[in-house]
Amino acid sequence: MITSPVFAGKRFAILGLARSGLAAAEALLASGAEVVAWDRQDVAREKLEGRARIADPLDLDLTGFDGVVVSPGVPLNAHPIAGHAAKYGVPVIGDIELFALARPNLPPHKVVGITGTNGKSTTTALVHHILKETGVPTLMGGNIGIPIMEQDPLPEGGVYVLELSSYQIDLTRSLACDAAALLNITPDHLDRYDGFEAYAFAKGRLFAMQNVSQFAVFGVGDQLTRGFAQAEATRRPRDRTAQIESARYAELQLDWPALQGPHNLENAGAAIALVEELGVSRATWEPAMRSFAGLPHRMEFVARHNGVTFINDSKATNTDSTAPALSAYAADPSIHGGTQRIHWIVGGLPKEDGLGKCADHLGNVAAAYTIGEAGPRFAELLDGKVPVTQAELLCEATKLAQAAAKPGDIVLLSPACASFDQFKDYEKRGEHFRQIVAALTGETASTSSRLKGKSAA
C-alpha cells in the first residue's frame, strides 16, 4: 500500500468503509495516523476493530482532526457530514487527496488524470495499456480498478493513471496532474449538483489544480468542454494545451478491434495526446493500440474466428448505451459490397420500451437474435426492419449468429437490457458469452482483467 510520514501523528475520521475507504484507513494506520472509522454495515466496521476507534464522525467533536475522509458515494449536497466538519474547520476529502498529499514522499513519478462524463474508463485503461507495452512502470486507479492507496508505490519513473469522477474531484484539493484530459461534459448526476453548470465546474477543478507548465487535452464535441479548452489556453503557454484530433487517426482505427466507433476514436485521440506528452513515440503507441483488448464487457474484443469478430458489450444495459456499439461497426464498402455487418444479440430484462437511439443504426444490422424476457418485444419492434430470430437463450443466439455470419462480420452481444432475468449481473452475462464463444470457436476468450470499484461518472 501507499504510506507516507506526512500522516504520522495526525488524526483522521473515515466515513464509509467500502474498498476506497478501507484502503484509506489501512494506509493511514500503517503511516502512524490515528483513525476513527465508521460504516453503516457491521461487517465493514469489524475489519478495523481493535486497530481504529469505531465511531460515527457525526457524533464527534472534530476539533484537532486533520481531515474527514469520505467515500465518493456520499452525497455531499445532502449528507450532514459536510456541515458538521465545517463547524470545526476540518476539510472533507477523499482517498485521491490522500494520494496527492503522499506524493512528495514517493519515488519521482508522474500522474495522469482523466475525467469526463463518458469514455474516461476506456481512455484510462488505454493509457495504462500503452505505458505497460512501452515498459513504463504504471498503475491504474481512482474510479477504476484497485483503490490507489491500496496499491504498492511505483519505482522511480513510474506513471499513475487515474480515472477521476466528479465526486472524486469534489473531494480533492491538491492533485496537480502532470497531464490531464477532459473528454466531454453532458448532463449527469444532477441530483448531486445545483444544476448542470455546477457539475461542469466540478470537472473543471481538475485543471485548476494544475500549474501552467502542466499539460491538458480537451475534447471538442460539446460547447462546455471547448470553453474549458479556450480558458486554459489563455492561462498556459501555447504548447501546454491541446484539443483531441480524432480525424488524424481515423485510418488507423480499422486496426484497433476494441476501439471502434466515433466515441472510441475520440478516446484514442485523448490517450495518444497524453502518452505523447509523457514521451511515448508513435512507433511505440501504434502497436499497443492494436493489442488493446478493451474494458471487460464494454465493446470488449473476445475472439476472431474464420474472419468473424466476436464483441462482448454486456455492459450496455439500455438502448442509449447500445446505440454506440451499433454505430461503431458500420457497413464497410470493402466487405460484401457494403452490406450490413452486425449480428446483434439483444434482450434481457427491459428498462424501457422501444428501440431508442438504436433505431438510427439498424442499417448496420444484418440480423438480430433476441433473448430473455424482452426478446418477444424486441422481435416485434424489429419486425420488418431487420431479420429476427427469437433465440431466448444466449447460447442459442450465439450459435445461430456464428452460423449465419460471414468473414468480416461482427457477432455483437449488446443487449440494451439489464441481465437479471437470466444472470446475476451484466458481468456474469458477459463471462457466459466469452465461454460460449470459446466453446464454439476453439479460440481463447479474452482475458481482460476485471476492473471493479467503479463509483461514479
C-alpha positions as CSV (number, residue, x, y, z in Angstrom):
1,M,0.0,0.0,0.0
2,I,1.0,3.7,-0.2
3,T,2.1,5.1,3.1
4,S,3.7,8.4,4.0
5,P,5.3,10.1,7.0
6,V,3.2,13.1,6.3
7,F,0.3,11.3,8.0
8,A,2.2,10.2,11.2
9,G,0.7,11.5,14.4
10,K,-2.3,13.1,12.6
11,R,-6.0,12.4,13.2
12,F,-8.5,11.4,10.5
13,A,-12.1,10.3,10.6
14,I,-13.3,8.0,7.8
15,L,-16.9,7.7,6.7
16,G,-17.6,4.7,4.5
17,L,-15.5,1.5,4.6
18,A,-16.1,0.1,1.1
19,R,-13.0,-0.5,-0.9
20,S,-11.6,3.0,-1.2
21,G,-12.5,3.9,2.4
22,L,-11.0,0.7,3.8
23,A,-7.8,1.2,1.7
24,A,-7.5,4.8,3.1
25,A,-7.9,3.6,6.6
26,E,-5.3,0.9,6.2
27,A,-2.8,3.3,4.6
28,L,-3.3,5.9,7.3
29,L,-2.9,3.4,10.1
30,A,0.3,2.0,8.5
31,S,1.5,5.6,8.3
32,G,1.1,6.1,12.0
33,A,-2.1,8.2,11.9
34,E,-4.9,8.0,14.5
35,V,-8.1,6.8,12.8
36,V,-11.7,7.0,13.7
37,A,-13.8,4.9,11.3
38,W,-17.5,4.3,10.6
39,D,-19.7,2.4,8.2
40,R,-23.4,1.6,8.4
41,Q,-22.6,-2.1,7.9
42,D,-21.4,-4.1,11.0
43,V,-19.3,-6.4,8.8
44,A,-17.4,-3.4,7.3
45,R,-16.6,-2.0,10.8
46,E,-15.4,-5.3,12.1
47,K,-12.4,-5.2,9.7
48,L,-10.9,-2.3,11.7
49,E,-11.9,-3.2,15.3
50,G,-9.0,-3.1,17.7
51,R,-6.9,-1.0,15.3
52,A,-9.1,2.1,14.9
53,R,-11.7,3.8,17.0
54,I,-15.1,2.8,15.7
55,A,-17.4,5.8,15.9
56,D,-19.6,7.9,13.7
57,P,-17.9,11.2,12.9
58,L,-21.3,12.9,13.1
59,D,-21.3,12.1,16.8
60,L,-17.8,13.5,17.5
61,D,-16.2,16.8,18.3
62,L,-13.8,17.1,15.4
63,T,-11.6,19.7,16.9
64,G,-8.0,18.9,16.1
65,F,-8.8,16.5,13.3
66,D,-6.8,16.8,10.1
67,G,-9.5,15.6,7.7
68,V,-12.7,13.6,7.3
69,V,-12.2,11.0,4.5
70,V,-15.5,10.1,2.9
71,S,-16.5,7.7,0.1
72,P,-17.2,9.3,-3.3
73,G,-20.7,7.8,-2.9
74,V,-21.6,10.0,0.0
75,P,-23.8,12.9,-1.4
76,L,-22.1,16.0,0.0
77,N,-25.1,18.1,-1.1
78,A,-27.4,16.1,1.2
79,H,-25.3,14.4,3.8
80,P,-24.8,16.3,7.1
81,I,-21.1,15.4,7.3
82,A,-20.1,18.4,5.2
83,G,-21.8,20.8,7.5
84,H,-20.6,19.1,10.7
85,A,-17.0,19.1,9.5
86,A,-17.2,22.7,8.5
87,K,-18.2,23.7,12.1
88,Y,-14.7,22.6,13.2
89,G,-12.8,23.8,10.1
90,V,-12.0,20.3,9.1
91,P,-11.6,19.5,5.4
92,V,-13.8,16.8,3.8
93,I,-11.5,14.9,1.5
94,G,-11.2,11.5,-0.4
95,D,-8.6,8.9,-1.0
96,I,-7.3,10.8,-4.1
97,E,-6.4,13.7,-1.9
98,L,-4.6,11.4,0.5
99,F,-2.6,10.2,-2.5
100,A,-1.9,13.8,-3.5
101,L,-0.6,14.5,0.0
102,A,1.6,11.4,-0.1
103,R,3.2,12.2,-3.4
104,P,6.2,14.2,-2.2
105,N,7.5,11.1,-0.3
106,L,7.0,8.7,-3.2
107,P,9.8,7.9,-5.7
108,P,9.9,10.5,-8.5
109,H,6.9,9.8,-10.8
110,K,4.2,11.4,-12.9
111,V,0.4,11.4,-12.7
112,V,-2.2,11.4,-15.5
113,G,-5.7,12.4,-14.6
114,I,-8.7,11.6,-16.9
115,T,-12.2,12.9,-16.4
116,G,-15.4,13.5,-18.5
117,T,-18.9,12.2,-18.5
118,N,-18.3,9.4,-20.9
119,G,-15.3,7.5,-22.1
120,K,-13.0,8.0,-19.2
121,S,-12.7,4.3,-18.2
122,T,-11.7,3.3,-21.7
123,T,-9.2,6.2,-22.1
124,T,-7.7,5.4,-18.7
125,A,-7.3,1.7,-19.4
126,L,-5.9,2.6,-22.9
127,V,-3.2,5.0,-21.5
128,H,-2.3,2.3,-18.9
129,H,-2.0,-0.3,-21.6
130,I,0.2,1.8,-23.8
131,L,2.5,2.6,-21.0
132,K,2.8,-1.1,-20.0
133,E,3.5,-2.1,-23.5
134,T,6.2,0.6,-23.6
135,G,7.8,-0.8,-20.5
136,V,7.0,2.2,-18.2
137,P,6.1,1.2,-14.6
138,T,2.5,2.1,-14.3
139,L,-0.6,1.7,-12.0
140,M,-4.2,2.4,-12.7
141,G,-6.6,3.6,-10.1
142,G,-9.1,6.2,-9.0
143,N,-12.6,5.4,-10.3
144,I,-11.4,2.2,-11.8
145,G,-9.8,-1.0,-10.5
146,I,-8.0,-1.3,-7.2
147,P,-8.0,1.8,-4.9
148,I,-4.8,3.8,-5.4
149,M,-3.9,3.8,-1.7
150,E,-4.1,0.0,-1.6
151,Q,-1.5,-0.4,-4.3
152,D,2.2,-0.6,-3.8
153,P,4.2,2.6,-4.8
154,L,5.8,2.6,-8.2
155,P,9.6,2.8,-8.6
156,E,11.3,6.0,-9.9
157,G,10.0,6.9,-13.4
158,G,6.6,5.3,-12.9
159,V,3.2,6.8,-14.0
160,Y,0.0,6.7,-12.0
161,V,-3.0,6.8,-14.4
162,L,-6.2,7.9,-12.6
163,E,-9.8,7.9,-13.7
164,L,-11.4,10.7,-11.8
165,S,-15.2,11.2,-11.4
166,S,-16.7,14.5,-10.5
167,Y,-17.4,13.1,-7.0
168,Q,-13.7,12.3,-6.5
169,I,-12.6,15.7,-7.8
170,D,-15.0,17.3,-5.3
171,L,-13.0,15.6,-2.5
172,T,-9.6,16.6,-3.9
173,R,-7.7,19.8,-3.2
174,S,-4.1,19.4,-4.3
175,L,-3.7,16.9,-7.1
176,A,-1.6,18.6,-9.7
177,C,-1.6,16.1,-12.6
178,D,1.4,16.2,-14.9
179,A,-1.1,15.5,-17.8
180,A,-4.9,15.6,-17.7
181,A,-7.8,15.1,-20.0
182,L,-11.4,16.3,-20.1
183,L,-13.2,14.2,-22.7
184,N,-16.7,15.7,-22.6
185,I,-19.4,17.1,-20.4
186,T,-23.0,16.2,-20.7
187,P,-25.8,16.4,-18.1
188,D,-25.3,13.7,-15.5
189,H,-25.6,13.2,-11.7
190,L,-27.7,16.4,-11.4
191,D,-29.2,15.1,-8.2
192,R,-25.8,15.7,-6.6
193,Y,-25.3,19.2,-8.0
194,D,-27.1,22.6,-8.1
195,G,-27.6,22.4,-11.9
196,F,-25.5,21.4,-14.9
197,E,-23.1,24.3,-14.5
198,A,-22.1,23.2,-11.0
199,Y,-21.5,19.7,-12.3
200,A,-19.3,21.1,-15.1
201,F,-17.4,23.2,-12.6
202,A,-16.6,20.1,-10.6
203,K,-15.0,18.6,-13.7
204,G,-13.1,21.8,-14.4
205,R,-11.4,21.8,-10.9
206,L,-9.1,19.1,-12.1
207,F,-7.4,21.7,-14.4
208,A,-7.5,24.5,-11.8
209,M,-5.3,22.2,-9.6
210,Q,-2.6,22.0,-12.3
211,N,0.1,24.6,-12.7
212,V,0.5,26.4,-16.0
213,S,3.5,24.2,-17.0
214,Q,1.5,21.0,-16.9
215,F,-0.3,19.6,-19.9
216,A,-4.1,19.4,-20.6
217,V,-6.0,18.0,-23.5
218,F,-9.7,18.6,-24.2
219,G,-12.5,17.1,-26.3
220,V,-14.2,19.1,-29.0
221,G,-17.7,17.5,-29.0
222,D,-19.6,19.9,-26.7
223,Q,-19.6,23.6,-26.0
224,L,-18.6,23.4,-22.3
225,T,-15.5,21.3,-23.0
226,R,-14.4,23.6,-25.8
227,G,-15.0,26.5,-23.4
228,F,-12.7,24.9,-20.8
229,A,-10.1,24.4,-23.5
230,Q,-10.2,28.1,-24.5
231,A,-10.0,29.3,-20.9
232,E,-7.0,27.0,-20.1
233,A,-5.2,28.1,-23.4
234,T,-5.3,31.7,-22.2
235,R,-3.5,31.0,-18.9
236,R,-0.9,28.4,-20.1
237,P,2.0,28.5,-22.6
238,R,0.9,27.7,-26.1
239,D,2.1,24.0,-26.1
240,R,0.6,23.2,-22.7
241,T,-3.0,22.7,-24.0
242,A,-4.3,20.7,-26.9
243,Q,-7.6,19.5,-28.4
244,I,-8.4,15.9,-29.4
245,E,-7.5,15.3,-33.0
246,S,-9.8,12.4,-33.9
247,A,-9.7,12.7,-37.7
248,R,-5.9,12.4,-37.6
249,Y,-6.2,8.7,-36.6
250,A,-9.3,7.7,-38.5
251,E,-7.4,5.5,-41.0
252,L,-5.6,3.7,-38.2
253,Q,-8.8,2.8,-36.3
254,L,-9.6,-0.1,-38.6
255,D,-6.7,-1.9,-37.0
256,W,-8.0,-1.3,-33.4
257,P,-10.7,-4.0,-32.9
258,A,-11.6,-2.9,-29.4
259,L,-11.7,0.8,-30.3
260,Q,-14.4,1.0,-33.0
261,G,-16.8,3.9,-33.4
262,P,-16.6,7.7,-33.3
263,H,-16.6,7.8,-29.5
264,N,-13.7,5.4,-29.2
265,L,-11.8,7.4,-31.9
266,E,-12.0,10.4,-29.5
267,N,-10.9,8.3,-26.6
268,A,-8.0,7.1,-28.6
269,G,-7.1,10.6,-29.6
270,A,-7.0,11.7,-26.0
271,A,-4.9,8.7,-24.9
272,I,-2.4,9.4,-27.7
273,A,-2.0,13.0,-26.7
274,L,-1.4,12.1,-23.1
275,V,1.2,9.4,-23.8
276,E,3.0,11.5,-26.3
277,E,3.2,14.2,-23.6
278,L,4.9,11.5,-21.5
279,G,7.5,10.9,-24.3
280,V,5.9,7.8,-25.9
281,S,6.5,7.8,-29.7
282,R,4.1,6.8,-32.4
283,A,6.4,3.8,-33.2
284,T,5.6,2.6,-29.7
285,W,1.9,3.5,-29.2
286,E,0.7,2.3,-32.6
287,P,1.3,-1.4,-32.0
288,A,-0.1,-1.0,-28.5
289,M,-3.3,0.3,-29.8
290,R,-3.7,-2.8,-31.9
291,S,-3.2,-5.1,-28.9
292,F,-5.6,-3.3,-26.6
293,A,-8.4,-5.7,-25.7
294,G,-10.8,-3.0,-24.2
295,L,-12.6,-3.0,-20.9
296,P,-14.4,-6.1,-19.8
297,H,-17.9,-6.2,-21.1
298,R,-17.6,-2.8,-22.9
299,M,-17.2,-3.4,-26.6
300,E,-14.6,-6.0,-25.5
301,F,-12.9,-7.9,-28.2
302,V,-13.4,-11.6,-27.4
303,A,-12.1,-13.5,-30.4
304,R,-11.8,-13.6,-34.2
305,H,-12.6,-16.9,-35.9
306,N,-12.8,-17.6,-39.6
307,G,-12.9,-13.9,-40.2
308,V,-15.8,-13.3,-37.8
309,T,-15.2,-11.0,-34.8
310,F,-17.0,-11.6,-31.5
311,I,-17.6,-8.5,-29.3
312,N,-18.8,-8.5,-25.7
313,D,-20.8,-5.4,-24.9
314,S,-22.8,-6.9,-22.0
315,K,-22.4,-3.6,-20.0
316,A,-24.9,-2.0,-22.5
317,T,-28.0,-2.3,-20.3
318,N,-30.1,0.3,-22.1
319,T,-30.7,1.5,-25.7
320,D,-28.6,4.6,-25.2
321,S,-25.6,2.6,-24.4
322,T,-26.1,0.0,-27.1
323,A,-26.5,2.6,-29.9
324,P,-22.8,3.5,-30.0
325,A,-21.9,-0.2,-30.5
326,L,-24.3,-0.5,-33.4
327,S,-22.8,2.7,-34.9
328,A,-19.3,1.5,-34.4
329,Y,-19.4,-1.3,-36.9
330,A,-21.0,0.5,-39.8
331,A,-21.2,-1.2,-43.2
332,D,-17.8,-1.3,-44.9
333,P,-17.9,-0.8,-48.7
334,S,-14.9,-3.1,-49.0
335,I,-16.7,-6.0,-47.3
336,H,-19.7,-7.8,-49.0
337,G,-20.2,-4.6,-51.1
338,G,-21.0,-2.6,-48.1
339,T,-23.9,-4.7,-46.8
340,Q,-24.8,-5.0,-43.1
341,R,-22.1,-6.4,-40.8
342,I,-23.6,-6.9,-37.4
343,H,-25.3,-10.0,-36.0
344,W,-26.9,-8.4,-33.0
345,I,-27.8,-10.3,-29.8
346,V,-30.3,-8.2,-27.9
347,G,-32.7,-8.6,-24.9
348,G,-32.8,-9.4,-21.2
349,L,-34.8,-7.6,-18.5
350,P,-36.1,-4.4,-20.1
351,K,-35.5,-1.0,-18.6
352,E,-37.6,0.9,-21.2
353,D,-39.9,0.3,-24.1
354,G,-38.8,1.0,-27.7
355,L,-35.6,1.0,-29.6
356,G,-34.5,4.5,-28.6
357,K,-31.3,5.6,-30.4
358,C,-30.7,2.1,-31.7
359,A,-33.3,2.8,-34.4
360,D,-30.9,5.2,-36.0
361,H,-28.3,2.4,-36.7
362,L,-30.4,-0.6,-37.9
363,G,-28.9,-0.1,-41.3
364,N,-25.7,-1.7,-39.9
365,V,-27.5,-4.8,-38.6
366,A,-27.5,-7.9,-40.8
367,A,-29.8,-9.8,-38.3
368,A,-31.0,-9.7,-34.7
369,Y,-31.2,-12.6,-32.3
370,T,-33.5,-11.9,-29.3
371,I,-33.0,-13.3,-25.8
372,G,-34.6,-13.2,-22.4
373,E,-37.8,-11.6,-21.1
374,A,-37.6,-8.7,-23.5
375,G,-37.0,-11.0,-26.5
376,P,-40.6,-11.1,-27.8
377,R,-40.9,-7.3,-27.6
378,F,-37.7,-6.7,-29.4
379,A,-38.8,-9.1,-32.1
380,E,-42.0,-7.0,-32.5
381,L,-40.1,-3.8,-32.6
382,L,-37.5,-5.1,-35.2
383,D,-40.0,-7.0,-37.4
384,G,-39.8,-5.7,-40.9
385,K,-36.7,-3.7,-40.2
386,V,-34.1,-6.5,-39.9
387,P,-34.3,-10.3,-40.0
388,V,-35.1,-11.5,-36.5
389,T,-34.7,-14.9,-34.7
390,Q,-36.2,-15.4,-31.3
391,A,-33.5,-17.5,-29.6
392,E,-34.5,-17.0,-26.0
393,L,-31.1,-18.2,-24.6
394,L,-27.7,-16.6,-25.0
395,C,-26.0,-19.8,-26.0
396,E,-28.6,-20.5,-28.8
397,A,-28.4,-16.9,-30.1
398,T,-24.6,-17.1,-30.3
399,K,-24.7,-20.4,-32.1
400,L,-27.2,-19.0,-34.7
401,A,-25.3,-15.8,-35.1
402,Q,-22.0,-17.6,-35.7
403,A,-23.6,-19.9,-38.2
404,A,-25.0,-17.0,-40.2
405,A,-22.0,-14.7,-40.0
406,K,-19.6,-14.3,-43.0
407,P,-16.0,-13.3,-42.9
408,G,-15.8,-9.6,-42.0
409,D,-19.0,-9.7,-39.9
410,I,-19.4,-8.9,-36.2
411,V,-21.3,-11.1,-33.7
412,L,-22.2,-8.4,-31.1
413,L,-23.7,-9.0,-27.7
414,S,-25.1,-5.6,-26.8
415,P,-28.3,-6.4,-25.0
416,A,-29.8,-3.0,-24.4
417,C,-31.3,-4.6,-21.2
418,A,-30.5,-5.5,-17.7
419,S,-29.4,-9.1,-17.1
420,F,-31.3,-10.1,-14.0
421,D,-33.9,-12.2,-15.8
422,Q,-31.2,-14.9,-16.6
423,F,-28.0,-13.8,-14.9
424,K,-26.8,-12.4,-11.6
425,D,-25.4,-9.3,-13.3
426,Y,-24.0,-8.0,-16.6
427,E,-20.6,-9.3,-15.8
428,K,-21.9,-12.9,-15.5
429,R,-23.7,-12.5,-18.8
430,G,-20.6,-11.3,-20.5
431,E,-18.4,-14.0,-18.9
432,H,-21.0,-16.6,-20.2
433,F,-20.8,-15.1,-23.7
434,R,-17.0,-15.4,-23.6
435,Q,-17.3,-19.1,-22.6
436,I,-19.8,-19.8,-25.3
437,V,-17.5,-18.2,-27.9
438,A,-14.5,-20.2,-26.7
439,A,-16.5,-23.4,-26.9
440,L,-17.9,-22.7,-30.4
441,T,-14.7,-21.4,-32.0
442,G,-11.9,-23.1,-30.0
443,E,-10.4,-19.6,-29.7
444,T,-9.2,-18.5,-26.2
445,A,-11.7,-16.0,-24.8
446,S,-10.4,-12.5,-23.9
447,T,-8.7,-12.4,-20.6
448,S,-9.0,-8.7,-19.9
449,S,-8.6,-8.1,-16.1
450,R,-11.6,-7.3,-14.0
451,L,-11.8,-3.6,-13.4
452,K,-14.1,-3.2,-10.5
453,G,-14.6,-0.5,-7.9
454,K,-16.5,2.0,-10.1
455,S,-18.2,4.7,-8.2
456,A,-19.4,7.5,-10.4
457,A,-19.1,9.4,-13.7
